[in-house]
């Protein structure tokens, strides 16, 4: 039978207040390490380590904020990355890597850029496109123009301005809990397929229709 792996006990964390009690009992009450370990229900080795740390640096806890390797990306590099994402939410990691190398002379891996963005709270999610042609004033004027028409006389074709030559990226970067948005300006070329929303107001007479005036209309729709 295969041997079972030994269960490793999790290292218990002790608060700063409890470690200060160790120092109080050791230097004020003049207790030995065994008595302190028994009174505070702590391992003897922890009591000895706390006393050793206090004798070396005068504190019960060491500052570990500056331990480990220095960060490859500085604060200015991180701000530059966030500015790129704010300007172009659907930018790729390799494009960020290229901009960092060209403008800041920093050569980092794609994994480093990805970990930095996730640590700052950014994630890649489905991009929500918002057309640049959206105009609140035009929508309000449209509602006022057809407000007097009854609903049974209005027929709307389910098409909008679409160009089959236009394509956008599917994913973008944004903070957690926020939607990834990008303002898109749909290009309208002569070769592209252009469909427009057409509002048709039907009169009572059969076969007679009246459409609202528009600047441009698809040739097939006359």
N, CA, C and O of each residue as an XYZ file, in Angstrom:
888
protein
N       0.839     -1.206      0.000
C       0.000      0.000      0.000
C       0.874      1.257      0.000
O       1.904      1.302      0.672
N       0.463      2.266     -0.749
C       1.258      3.498     -0.753
C       1.164      4.210      0.586
O       0.128      4.211      1.253
N       2.261      4.802      0.944
C       2.298      5.507      2.216
C       1.496      6.818      2.128
O       1.505      7.507      1.108
N       0.828      7.123      3.198
C       0.077      8.367      3.265
C       1.019      9.538      3.501
O       1.985      9.452      4.259
N       0.705     10.619      2.832
C       1.520     11.803      3.015
C       1.282     12.393      4.401
O       0.136     12.486      4.841
N       2.336     12.790      5.090
C       2.142     13.368      6.425
C       1.394     14.692      6.352
O       1.600     15.500      5.448
N       0.538     14.882      7.313
C      -0.243     16.120      7.381
C       0.619     17.201      8.006
O       1.063     17.074      9.148
N       0.852     18.268      7.248
C       1.669     19.372      7.727
C       0.804     20.375      8.467
O      -0.202     20.857      7.945
N       1.207     20.679      9.679
C       0.448     21.638     10.479
C       0.655     23.050      9.935
O       1.770     23.428      9.576
N      -0.423     23.821      9.879
C      -0.333     25.197      9.431
C       0.369     26.048     10.479
O       0.163     25.890     11.682
N       1.197     26.948      9.988
C       1.931     27.823     10.895
C       0.987     28.845     11.506
O       0.311     29.589     10.795
N       0.948     28.873     12.815
C       0.030     29.771     13.509
C       0.629     31.168     13.593
O       1.819     31.344     13.858
N      -0.221     32.143     13.363
C       0.198     33.534     13.429
C      -0.174     34.109     14.803
O      -1.267     33.872     15.317
N       0.762     34.868     15.383
C       0.549     35.479     16.693
C       0.526     36.998     16.533
O       1.329     37.574     15.798
N      -0.390     37.618     17.222
C      -0.577     39.058     17.087
C       0.566     39.819     17.756
O       1.323     39.274     18.559
N       0.660     41.077     17.400
C       1.697     41.933     17.990
C       1.456     42.139     19.480
O       2.407     42.220     20.257
N       0.191     42.223     19.881
C      -0.129     42.417     21.299
C       0.317     41.218     22.133
O       0.829     41.382     23.240
N       0.119     40.010     21.595
C       0.536     38.819     22.339
C       2.054     38.752     22.453
O       2.577     38.328     23.484
N       2.760     39.161     21.419
C       4.230     39.167     21.486
C       4.730     40.219     22.466
O       5.757     40.018     23.115
N       4.015     41.345     22.584
C       4.393     42.351     23.574
C       4.195     41.840     24.989
O       4.912     42.253     25.900
N       3.235     40.949     25.188
C       3.068     40.327     26.511
C       4.255     39.447     26.861
O       4.645     39.344     28.024
N       4.832     38.809     25.835
C       6.030     38.010     26.072
C       7.151     38.895     26.602
O       7.837     38.528     27.557
N       7.338     40.060     25.984
C       8.388     40.982     26.422
C       8.090     41.517     27.818
O       9.000     41.684     28.629
N       6.811     41.785     28.100
C       6.441     42.297     29.425
C       6.753     41.264     30.514
O       7.324     41.608     31.549
N       6.389     40.034     30.290
C       6.647     39.003     31.299
C       8.134     38.686     31.422
O       8.608     38.327     32.500
N       8.877     38.821     30.308
C      10.299     38.478     30.349
C      11.127     39.561     31.031
O      12.017     39.238     31.818
N      10.856     40.862     30.747
C      11.720     41.939     31.240
C      11.115     42.702     32.415
O      11.834     43.407     33.123
N       9.814     42.575     32.634
C       9.192     43.258     33.770
C       8.924     42.292     34.912
O       9.251     42.571     36.065
N       8.325     41.147     34.581
C       8.040     40.151     35.618
C       9.187     39.174     35.808
O       9.165     38.360     36.731
N      10.195     39.250     34.935
C      11.407     38.425     35.043
C      11.077     36.937     35.083
O      11.571     36.194     35.931
N      10.231     36.524     34.147
C       9.895     35.107     34.027
C      10.799     34.457     32.992
O      11.299     35.114     32.079
N      10.995     33.166     33.150
C      11.800     32.438     32.174
C      10.938     32.081     30.957
O       9.717     32.231     30.985
N      11.585     31.611     29.901
C      10.882     31.327     28.655
C       9.870     30.201     28.809
O       8.806     30.243     28.192
N      10.182     29.194     29.623
C       9.258     28.075     29.812
C       7.984     28.527     30.516
O       6.884     28.118     30.144
N       8.137     29.382     31.545
C       6.945     29.869     32.250
C       6.086     30.756     31.332
O       4.857     30.702     31.385
N       6.747     31.575     30.489
C       5.986     32.434     29.572
C       5.233     31.587     28.549
O       4.078     31.873     28.235
N       5.880     30.551     28.031
C       5.219     29.681     27.061
C       4.028     28.970     27.685
O       3.009     28.775     27.022
N       4.139     28.582     28.943
C       3.029     27.906     29.610
C       1.903     28.881     29.931
O       0.733     28.528     29.781
N       2.220     30.087     30.364
C       1.184     31.062     30.711
C       0.408     31.554     29.479
O      -0.810     31.721     29.540
N       1.106     31.785     28.373
C       0.481     32.337     27.177
C       0.059     31.263     26.177
O      -0.471     31.580     25.112
N       0.291     29.991     26.516
C      -0.071     28.871     25.635
C       0.590     29.032     24.260
O      -0.071     28.979     23.223
N       1.896     29.228     24.284
C       2.669     29.408     23.063
C       3.817     28.404     23.040
O       4.276     27.971     24.097
N       4.285     28.028     21.856
C       5.462     27.158     21.790
C       6.696     27.851     22.359
O       6.833     29.072     22.273
N       7.579     27.067     22.932
C       8.779     27.631     23.533
C       9.656     28.308     22.483
O      10.271     29.338     22.761
N       9.716     27.741     21.286
C      10.562     28.317     20.243
C      10.047     29.685     19.807
O      10.847     30.552     19.456
N       8.732     29.901     19.819
C       8.178     31.202     19.460
C       8.556     32.246     20.496
O       8.891     33.378     20.149
N       8.503     31.866     21.779
C       8.884     32.803     22.839
C      10.349     33.190     22.707
O      10.696     34.362     22.852
N      11.202     32.226     22.436
C      12.630     32.512     22.281
C      12.896     33.395     21.061
O      13.757     34.274     21.108
N      12.161     33.166     19.970
C      12.356     33.983     18.770
C      11.895     35.420     18.998
O      12.520     36.354     18.495
N      10.806     35.610     19.753
C      10.326     36.955     20.037
C      11.342     37.710     20.887
O      11.602     38.888     20.643
N      11.907     37.054     21.861
C      12.913     37.694     22.711
C      14.176     38.020     21.911
O      14.805     39.054     22.137
N      14.544     37.145     20.983
C      15.720     37.401     20.163
C      15.503     38.591     19.232
O      16.395     39.421     19.058
N      14.309     38.670     18.634
C      14.003     39.807     17.765
C      14.005     41.112     18.545
O      14.491     42.129     18.049
N      13.472     41.096     19.753
C      13.454     42.305     20.580
C      14.871     42.746     20.959
O      15.163     43.941     21.019
N      15.743     41.771     21.214
C      17.123     42.117     21.559
C      17.898     42.656     20.357
O      18.833     43.435     20.541
N      17.537     42.265     19.130
C      18.276     42.700     17.940
C      17.815     44.057     17.430
O      18.642     44.929     17.163
N      16.508     44.249     17.291
C      16.005     45.477     16.654
C      15.112     46.309     17.559
O      14.696     47.400     17.169
N      14.807     45.825     18.755
C      13.948     46.585     19.661
C      12.478     46.521     19.302
O      11.690     47.314     19.817
N      12.091     45.619     18.452
C      10.697     45.415     18.067
C      10.384     43.931     18.128
O      11.284     43.090     18.114
N       9.067     43.613     18.196
C       8.668     42.210     18.249
C       8.354     41.658     16.868
O       8.250     40.442     16.707
N       8.199     42.529     15.857
C       7.898     42.104     14.491
C       8.884     42.768     13.536
O       9.233     43.937     13.701
N       9.321     42.023     12.556
C      10.224     42.555     11.540
C       9.416     43.132     10.386
O       8.329     42.650     10.072
N       9.952     44.154      9.771
C       9.317     44.784      8.621
C       9.667     43.985      7.375
O      10.829     43.928      6.972
N       8.649     43.363      6.760
C       8.864     42.529      5.582
C       8.339     43.173      4.301
O       8.175     42.482      3.295
N       8.077     44.459      4.314
C       7.523     45.101      3.121
C       8.545     45.189      1.999
O       8.164     45.147      0.829
N       9.808     45.307      2.310
C      10.840     45.475      1.297
C      11.630     44.199      1.057
O      12.749     44.251      0.545
N      11.067     43.059      1.419
C      11.729     41.797      1.185
C      11.465     41.338     -0.241
O      10.469     41.735     -0.845
N      12.342     40.511     -0.781
C      12.160     39.937     -2.097
C      12.798     40.783     -3.194
O      13.468     41.779     -2.919
N      12.582     40.372     -4.427
C      13.164     41.053     -5.569
C      12.475     42.390     -5.825
O      11.279     42.526     -5.568
N      13.210     43.371     -6.326
C      12.557     44.653     -6.656
C      11.629     44.499     -7.853
O      11.835     43.629     -8.699
N      10.624     45.334     -7.918
C       9.640     45.269     -9.002
C      10.282     45.694    -10.318
O      11.086     46.626    -10.352
N       9.921     45.003    -11.404
C      10.450     45.342    -12.725
C       9.801     46.598    -13.292
O      10.432     47.339    -14.046
N       8.544     46.839    -12.931
C       7.811     48.006    -13.427
C       7.750     49.066    -12.333
O       7.265     48.804    -11.233
N       8.235     50.245    -12.636
C       8.199     51.341    -11.682
C       6.811     51.982    -11.645
O       5.905     51.584    -12.377
N       6.670     52.976    -10.781
C       5.388     53.674    -10.684
C       5.040     54.403    -11.978
O       3.882     54.416    -12.396
N       6.049     55.012    -12.615
C       5.804     55.712    -13.878
C       5.415     54.735    -14.979
O       4.569     55.052    -15.815
N       6.027     53.538    -14.991
C       5.647     52.534    -15.980
C       4.208     52.077    -15.778
O       3.469     51.886    -16.744
N       3.815     51.904    -14.525
C       2.444     51.481    -14.241
C       1.434     52.545    -14.648
O       0.395     52.219    -15.221
N       1.722     53.810    -14.362
C       0.818     54.886    -14.775
C       0.726     54.970    -16.291
O      -0.339     55.263    -16.835
N       1.839     54.714    -16.978
C       1.821     54.729    -18.435
C       0.932     53.615    -18.981
O       0.208     53.825    -19.954
N       0.978     52.435    -18.365
C       0.117     51.333    -18.783
C      -1.345     51.667    -18.571
O      -2.173     51.390    -19.440
N      -1.680     52.257    -17.432
C      -3.073     52.614    -17.163
C      -3.568     53.681    -18.134
O      -4.738     53.675    -18.516
N      -2.684     54.602    -18.537
C      -3.077     55.609    -19.524
C      -3.347     54.970    -20.884
O      -4.268     55.379    -21.591
N      -2.551     53.973    -21.251
C      -2.794     53.267    -22.507
C      -4.142     52.554    -22.485
O      -4.874     52.575    -23.475
N      -4.472     51.922    -21.356
C      -5.739     51.200    -21.252
C      -6.916     52.167    -21.261
O      -7.962     51.866    -21.837
N      -6.754     53.326    -20.627
C      -7.841     54.309    -20.621
C      -8.094     54.855    -22.028
O      -9.239     55.111    -22.402
N      -7.031     55.030    -22.797
C      -7.185     55.537    -24.154
C      -7.678     54.462    -25.114
O      -8.505     54.736    -25.984
N      -7.169     53.231    -24.959
C      -7.543     52.124    -25.841
C      -7.883     50.918    -24.971
O      -6.992     50.131    -24.653
N      -9.157     50.750    -24.573
C      -9.498     49.644    -23.670
C      -9.258     48.261    -24.261
O      -9.037     47.308    -23.513
N      -9.296     48.130    -25.585
C      -9.136     46.811    -26.193
C      -7.702     46.548    -26.653
O      -7.485     45.772    -27.584
N      -6.729     47.181    -26.015
C      -5.334     46.990    -26.383
C      -4.864     45.604    -25.940
O      -5.317     45.085    -24.920
N      -3.956     45.014    -26.710
C      -3.418     43.694    -26.401
C      -2.180     43.827    -25.513
O      -1.559     44.887    -25.438
N      -1.838     42.721    -24.839
C      -0.680     42.735    -23.944
C       0.619     42.946    -24.715
O       1.515     43.648    -24.246
N       0.721     42.346    -25.885
C       1.955     42.531    -26.647
C       2.105     43.966    -27.139
O       3.227     44.441    -27.315
N       0.989     44.665    -27.363
C       1.065     46.071    -27.743
C       1.527     46.925    -26.563
O       2.303     47.864    -26.743
N       1.053     46.605    -25.356
C       1.545     47.309    -24.159
C       3.032     47.050    -23.978
O       3.788     47.960    -23.637
N       3.454     45.808    -24.206
C       4.862     45.455    -24.095
C       5.712     46.260    -25.080
O       6.800     46.722    -24.734
N       5.216     46.424    -26.295
C       5.958     47.183    -27.312
C       6.045     48.657    -26.946
O       7.101     49.268    -27.113
N       4.954     49.245    -26.449
C       4.971     50.654    -26.049
C       5.944     50.877    -24.881
O       6.667     51.874    -24.859
N       5.963     49.961    -23.920
C       6.892     50.100    -22.795
C       8.340     50.053    -23.266
O       9.186     50.791    -22.761
N       8.621     49.197    -24.222
C      10.002     49.068    -24.696
C      10.424     50.283    -25.522
O      11.568     50.727    -25.429
N       9.505     50.826    -26.331
C       9.848     51.952    -27.200
C       9.975     53.250    -26.405
O      10.923     54.008    -26.605
N       9.027     53.511    -25.505
C       8.981     54.812    -24.844
C       9.692     54.840    -23.500
O      10.148     55.901    -23.074
N       9.798     53.689    -22.813
C      10.438     53.670    -21.492
C      11.664     52.768    -21.447
O      12.328     52.685    -20.414
N      11.976     52.091    -22.552
C      13.135     51.201    -22.613
C      13.055     50.121    -21.511
O      14.054     49.802    -20.866
N      11.864     49.579    -21.316
C      11.639     48.531    -20.314
C      11.187     47.274    -21.044
O      10.169     47.278    -21.735
N      11.943     46.214    -20.888
C      11.639     44.951    -21.555
C      11.146     43.952    -20.510
O      11.950     43.397    -19.760
N       9.854     43.720    -20.454
C       9.249     42.793    -19.496
C       8.429     41.772    -20.270
O       8.095     41.979    -21.437
N       8.115     40.684    -19.614
C       7.340     39.617    -20.238
C       5.855     39.940    -20.199
O       5.415     40.829    -19.469
N       5.085     39.197    -21.003
C       3.629     39.378    -21.007
C       3.018     38.957    -19.675
O       2.024     39.534    -19.235
N       3.613     37.949    -19.031
C       3.098     37.503    -17.733
C       3.256     38.589    -16.680
O       2.380     38.760    -15.833
N       4.367     39.328    -16.724
C       4.572     40.417    -15.765
C       3.530     41.511    -15.952
O       2.996     42.033    -14.973
N       3.237     41.861    -17.203
C       2.223     42.885    -17.477
C       0.850     42.408    -17.022
O       0.091     43.174    -16.427
N       0.528     41.148    -17.297
C      -0.779     40.615    -16.905
C      -0.929     40.582    -15.388
O      -1.974     40.967    -14.863
N       0.100     40.127    -14.677
C       0.022     40.085    -13.205
C      -0.098     41.485    -12.621
O      -0.821     41.687    -11.646
N       0.599     42.451    -13.203
C       0.521     43.826    -12.699
C      -0.885     44.390    -12.868
O      -1.412     45.033    -11.960
N      -1.493     44.151    -14.027
C      -2.848     44.653    -14.257
C      -3.854     43.993    -13.325
O      -4.743     44.665    -12.802
N      -3.728     42.687    -13.110
C      -4.646     42.007    -12.203
C      -4.432     42.463    -10.756
O      -5.386     42.553     -9.984
N      -3.191     42.747    -10.396
C      -2.940     43.236     -9.037
C      -3.531     44.621     -8.821
O      -3.905     44.968     -7.700
N      -3.620     45.416     -9.884
C      -4.222     46.743     -9.795
C      -5.741     46.709     -9.911
O      -6.387     47.754     -9.838
N      -6.320     45.528    -10.089
C      -7.771     45.407    -10.141
C      -8.355     45.393    -11.531
O      -9.574     45.487    -11.675
N      -7.538     45.279    -12.564
C      -8.035     45.257    -13.937
C      -8.198     43.820    -14.422
O      -7.452     42.925    -14.025
N      -9.182     43.621    -15.282
C      -9.436     42.317    -15.862
C      -9.902     42.450    -17.294
O     -10.415     43.493    -17.698
N      -9.722     41.396    -18.056
C     -10.161     41.378    -19.450
C     -11.569     40.802    -19.516
O     -11.823     39.710    -19.007
N     -12.483     41.535    -20.142
C     -13.877     41.115    -20.209
C     -14.471     41.495    -21.557
O     -13.833     42.171    -22.365
N     -15.685     41.057    -21.783
C     -16.361     41.327    -23.053
C     -16.545     42.828    -23.233
O     -16.997     43.526    -22.325
N     -16.189     43.310    -24.414
C     -16.213     44.738    -24.671
C     -17.616     45.192    -25.048
O     -18.266     44.582    -25.898
N     -18.076     46.253    -24.420
C     -19.365     46.864    -24.727
C     -19.122     48.068    -25.614
O     -18.539     49.059    -25.172
N     -19.573     47.992    -26.886
C     -19.321     49.063    -27.853
C     -20.418     50.123    -27.748
O     -21.606     49.807    -27.684
N     -20.000     51.359    -27.734
C     -20.928     52.487    -27.674
C     -20.657     53.370    -28.882
O     -19.572     53.934    -29.020
N     -21.644     53.484    -29.750
C     -21.440     54.220    -30.993
C     -21.228     55.700    -30.707
O     -21.887     56.285    -29.847
N     -20.291     56.292    -31.447
C     -19.999     57.708    -31.270
C     -21.105     58.592    -31.831
O     -21.199     59.770    -31.484
N     -21.957     58.014    -32.714
C     -23.027     58.804    -33.307
C     -24.217     58.979    -32.380
O     -25.146     59.709    -32.724
N     -24.225     58.340    -31.218
C     -25.340     58.493    -30.304
C     -25.482     59.959    -29.890
O     -24.522     60.586    -29.442
N     -26.669     60.481    -30.044
C     -26.917     61.889    -29.715
C     -28.226     61.965    -28.935
O     -29.282     61.586    -29.442
N     -28.151     62.453    -27.709
C     -29.350     62.552    -26.875
C     -30.345     63.560    -27.432
O     -31.554     63.350    -27.337
N     -29.850     64.654    -28.014
C     -30.754     65.666    -28.569
C     -31.526     65.115    -29.770
O     -32.718     65.383    -29.921
N     -30.839     64.339    -30.629
C     -31.522     63.776    -31.790
C     -32.583     62.763    -31.374
O     -33.658     62.709    -31.971
N     -32.285     61.962    -30.354
C     -33.281     60.996    -29.875
C     -34.486     61.716    -29.268
O     -35.623     61.283    -29.453
N     -34.244     62.806    -28.548
C     -35.355     63.548    -27.951
C     -36.222     64.196    -29.019
O     -37.447     64.193    -28.904
N     -35.597     64.759    -30.070
C     -36.383     65.350    -31.157
C     -37.189     64.289    -31.898
O     -38.308     64.556    -32.336
N     -36.629     63.088    -32.040
C     -37.336     62.012    -32.716
C     -38.580     61.593    -31.919
O     -39.645     61.364    -32.492
N     -38.430     61.498    -30.597
C     -39.572     61.122    -29.755
C     -40.659     62.189    -29.820
O     -41.846     61.864    -29.847
N     -40.263     63.459    -29.846
C     -41.252     64.528    -29.937
C     -41.948     64.531    -31.291
O     -43.120     64.895    -31.377
N     -41.245     64.130    -32.355
C     -41.836     64.159    -33.692
C     -42.909     63.096    -33.872
O     -43.891     63.332    -34.576
N     -42.748     61.944    -33.257
C     -43.712     60.859    -33.452
C     -44.613     60.681    -32.244
O     -45.355     59.702    -32.159
N     -44.551     61.631    -31.299
C     -45.341     61.474    -30.076
C     -46.834     61.486    -30.308
O     -47.582     60.873    -29.546
N     -47.289     62.182    -31.357
C     -48.729     62.289    -31.612
C     -49.278     61.128    -32.434
O     -50.494     60.999    -32.577
N     -48.414     60.292    -32.970
C     -48.882     59.179    -33.789
C     -49.294     58.002    -32.899
O     -48.568     57.657    -31.968
N     -50.435     57.388    -33.169
C     -50.836     56.210    -32.382
C     -49.918     55.030    -32.672
O     -49.314     54.945    -33.741
N     -49.825     54.143    -31.725
C     -48.904     53.027    -31.845
C     -49.238     52.071    -32.966
O     -48.331     51.484    -33.557
N     -50.546     51.891    -33.288
C     -50.913     50.934    -34.329
C     -50.549     51.423    -35.733
O     -50.610     50.645    -36.686
N     -50.176     52.689    -35.877
C     -49.823     53.208    -37.193
C     -48.310     53.237    -37.430
O     -47.858     53.685    -38.484
N     -47.534     52.767    -36.468
C     -46.078     52.846    -36.567
C     -45.502     51.451    -36.762
O     -45.774     50.541    -35.979
N     -44.724     51.295    -37.787
C     -44.028     50.043    -38.071
C     -42.538     50.357    -38.184
O     -42.153     51.222    -38.971
N     -41.693     49.671    -37.412
C     -40.255     49.932    -37.409
C     -39.525     48.734    -37.996
O     -39.741     47.599    -37.569
N     -38.666     48.983    -38.968
C     -37.802     47.928    -39.503
C     -36.625     47.733    -38.562
O     -36.007     48.701    -38.119
N     -36.318     46.478    -38.258
C     -35.301     46.160    -37.262
C     -33.917     46.133    -37.916
O     -33.258     45.093    -37.940
N     -33.484     47.272    -38.442
C     -32.127     47.414    -38.946
C     -31.531     48.684    -38.378
O     -32.256     49.613    -38.019
N     -30.235     48.725    -38.298
C     -29.518     49.909    -37.866
C     -28.310     50.091    -38.755
O     -28.033     49.259    -39.618
N     -27.586     51.188    -38.544
C     -26.434     51.474    -39.396
C     -25.361     50.418    -39.178
O     -24.763     50.342    -38.104
N     -25.124     49.614    -40.189
C     -24.176     48.511    -40.106
C     -23.276     48.547    -41.324
O     -23.737     48.793    -42.439
N     -22.017     48.307    -41.116
C     -21.073     48.216    -42.216
C     -20.373     46.876    -42.102
O     -19.722     46.606    -41.093
N     -20.492     46.032    -43.114
C     -19.913     44.692    -43.028
C     -18.392     44.730    -43.123
O     -17.733     43.728    -42.845
N     -17.817     45.893    -43.517
C     -16.370     46.018    -43.564
C     -15.788     46.446    -42.224
O     -14.567     46.477    -42.070
N     -16.629     46.777    -41.259
C     -16.167     47.254    -39.962
C     -16.079     46.090    -38.975
O     -17.017     45.303    -38.851
N     -14.961     45.987    -38.281
C     -14.782     44.944    -37.272
C     -14.043     45.531    -36.083
O     -13.195     46.409    -36.242
N     -14.367     45.040    -34.882
C     -13.746     45.512    -33.658
C     -13.332     44.315    -32.819
O     -13.821     43.201    -33.010
N     -12.435     44.563    -31.901
C     -11.997     43.518    -30.983
C     -13.102     43.203    -29.985
O     -13.930     44.051    -29.654
N     -13.090     41.979    -29.522
C     -14.189     41.497    -28.692
C     -13.995     41.785    -27.209
O     -14.979     41.976    -26.494
N     -12.742     41.824    -26.721
C     -12.476     41.973    -25.295
C     -11.752     43.276    -25.013
O     -11.060     43.822    -25.873
N     -11.926     43.765    -23.787
C     -11.267     44.991    -23.363
C     -10.931     44.938    -21.884
O     -11.386     44.044    -21.170
N     -10.126     45.907    -21.420
C      -9.677     45.972    -20.028
C     -10.506     46.992    -19.266
O     -10.830     48.062    -19.781
N     -10.843     46.642    -18.029
C     -11.533     47.578    -17.139
C     -11.372     47.085    -15.711
O     -10.967     45.948    -15.474
N     -11.695     47.954    -14.767
C     -11.624     47.584    -13.357
C     -12.691     46.561    -13.016
O     -13.728     46.486    -13.675
N     -12.429     45.776    -11.983
C     -13.402     44.779    -11.544
C     -14.688     45.466    -11.098
O     -14.657     46.449    -10.358
N     -15.811     44.938    -11.555
C     -17.112     45.510    -11.224
C     -17.597     46.561    -12.191
O     -18.738     47.011    -12.083
N     -16.756     46.972    -13.147
C     -17.146     47.966    -14.143
C     -17.132     47.344    -15.524
O     -16.355     46.429    -15.794
N     -17.995     47.841    -16.396
C     -18.096     47.327    -17.750
C     -17.010     47.928    -18.621
O     -16.695     49.113    -18.505
N     -16.437     47.110    -19.496
C     -15.436     47.591    -20.449
C     -16.150     48.246    -21.616
O     -16.918     47.595    -22.323
N     -15.898     49.540    -21.820
C     -16.578     50.301    -22.862
C     -15.559     50.875    -23.843
O     -14.418     51.170    -23.487
N     -16.008     51.022    -25.086
C     -15.201     51.646    -26.120
C     -16.124     52.384    -27.071
O     -17.099     51.822    -27.568
N     -15.808     53.655    -27.320
C     -16.608     54.449    -28.254
C     -16.178     54.107    -29.671
O     -15.004     54.238    -30.020
N     -17.130     53.667    -30.488
C     -16.848     53.206    -31.845
C     -17.514     54.144    -32.839
O     -18.674     54.520    -32.674
N     -16.786     54.509    -33.849
C     -17.318     55.334    -34.933
C     -17.477     54.444    -36.151
O     -16.484     54.097    -36.792
N     -18.703     54.067    -36.484
C     -18.958     53.158    -37.592
C     -18.586     53.840    -38.907
O     -19.097     54.916    -39.218
N     -17.705     53.220    -39.670
C     -17.318     53.771    -40.970
C     -18.372     53.422    -42.006
O     -18.860     52.293    -42.056
N     -18.720     54.403    -42.833
C     -19.718     54.202    -43.876
C     -19.052     54.473    -45.225
O     -18.849     55.630    -45.594
N     -18.722     53.446    -45.939
C     -18.103     53.569    -47.242
C     -19.109     53.154    -48.305
O     -20.127     52.530    -48.005
N     -18.803     53.514    -49.573
C     -19.713     53.194    -50.668
C     -19.815     51.688    -50.877
O     -20.868     51.178    -51.261
N     -18.704     50.971    -50.619
C     -18.734     49.525    -50.825
C     -19.408     48.792    -49.677
O     -19.759     47.620    -49.811
N     -19.593     49.472    -48.547
C     -20.166     48.805    -47.387
C     -21.671     48.684    -47.500
O     -22.327     49.441    -48.216
N     -22.193     47.724    -46.783
C     -23.638     47.535    -46.739
C     -24.211     48.461    -45.684
O     -23.870     48.332    -44.508
N     -25.067     49.382    -46.068
C     -25.608     50.379    -45.170
C     -27.104     50.153    -45.005
O     -27.876     50.202    -45.962
N     -27.476     49.906    -43.776
C     -28.886     49.763    -43.446
C     -29.230     50.874    -42.469
O     -28.446     51.181    -41.571
N     -30.369     51.463    -42.636
C     -30.820     52.534    -41.760
C     -32.170     52.171    -41.148
O     -32.986     51.484    -41.762
N     -32.380     52.643    -39.941
C     -33.683     52.457    -39.312
C     -34.709     53.308    -40.038
O     -34.519     54.512    -40.209
N     -35.766     52.699    -40.454
C     -36.810     53.390    -41.216
C     -38.112     53.308    -40.436
O     -38.586     52.228    -40.085
N     -38.654     54.437    -40.186
C     -39.941     54.513    -39.507
C     -41.025     54.723    -40.554
O     -40.989     55.692    -41.313
N     -41.963     53.832    -40.588
C     -43.040     53.885    -41.570
C     -44.342     54.157    -40.849
O     -44.726     53.432    -39.932
N     -45.017     55.211    -41.275
C     -46.316     55.560    -40.704
C     -47.381     55.170    -41.720
O     -47.446     55.753    -42.802
N     -48.205     54.202    -41.387
C     -49.220     53.686    -42.322
C     -50.488     54.521    -42.214
O     -50.977     54.819    -41.125
N     -51.002     54.886    -43.384
C     -52.275     55.579    -43.418
C     -53.427     54.568    -43.427
O     -53.204     53.358    -43.484
N     -54.628     55.070    -43.370
C     -55.780     54.177    -43.350
C     -55.973     53.480    -44.689
O     -56.419     52.334    -44.736
N     -55.638     54.172    -45.784
C     -55.820     53.555    -47.089
C     -54.795     52.461    -47.292
O     -53.631     52.610    -46.922
N     -55.235     51.350    -47.887
C     -54.379     50.184    -48.067
C     -53.359     50.474    -49.160
O     -53.701     51.027    -50.206
N     -52.115     50.103    -48.918
C     -51.060     50.214    -49.905
C     -50.438     51.582    -50.003
O     -49.617     51.803    -50.893
N     -50.778     52.500    -49.150
C     -50.202     53.844    -49.187
C     -49.410     54.062    -47.910
O     -49.948     53.905    -46.814
N     -48.149     54.418    -48.035
C     -47.286     54.571    -46.871
C     -46.585     55.923    -46.938
O     -46.360     56.474    -48.015
N     -46.250     56.433    -45.777
C     -45.532     57.695    -45.669
C     -44.347     57.485    -44.755
O     -44.513     57.013    -43.630
N     -43.184     57.816    -45.200
C     -41.974     57.623    -44.395
C     -41.415     58.974    -43.983
O     -41.550     59.955    -44.715
N     -40.792     59.028    -42.825
C     -40.205     60.263    -42.341
C     -39.015     60.633    -43.220
O     -38.306     59.738    -43.678
N     -38.771     61.903    -43.469
C     -37.636     62.294    -44.317
C     -36.318     61.991    -43.634
O     -36.169     62.212    -42.432
N     -35.339     61.474    -44.415
C     -33.995     61.194    -43.934
C     -33.007     61.731    -44.956
O     -33.335     61.889    -46.132
N     -31.806     62.007    -44.500
C     -30.795     62.560    -45.391
C     -30.356     61.528    -46.428
O     -30.231     61.842    -47.612
N     -30.124     60.297    -45.975
C     -29.685     59.231    -46.893
C     -30.542     58.011    -46.654
O     -31.046     57.808    -45.549
N     -30.708     57.212    -47.662
C     -31.508     56.008    -47.566
C     -30.866     54.936    -48.446
O     -30.231     55.249    -49.453
N     -31.033     53.687    -48.063
C     -30.481     52.611    -48.857
C     -31.201     52.562    -50.213
O     -32.422     52.703    -50.272
N     -30.433     52.359    -51.315
C     -31.081     52.357    -52.647
C     -32.170     51.322    -52.794
O     -33.154     51.544    -53.500
N     -32.001     50.176    -52.124
C     -33.010     49.112    -52.265
C     -34.308     49.470    -51.579
O     -35.365     48.938    -51.917
N     -34.228     50.402    -50.585
C     -35.417     50.764    -49.829
C     -36.112     51.967    -50.420
O     -37.208     52.326    -49.989
N     -35.478     52.607    -51.421
C     -36.101     53.693    -52.171
C     -36.510     54.851    -51.336
O     -37.047     55.828    -51.857
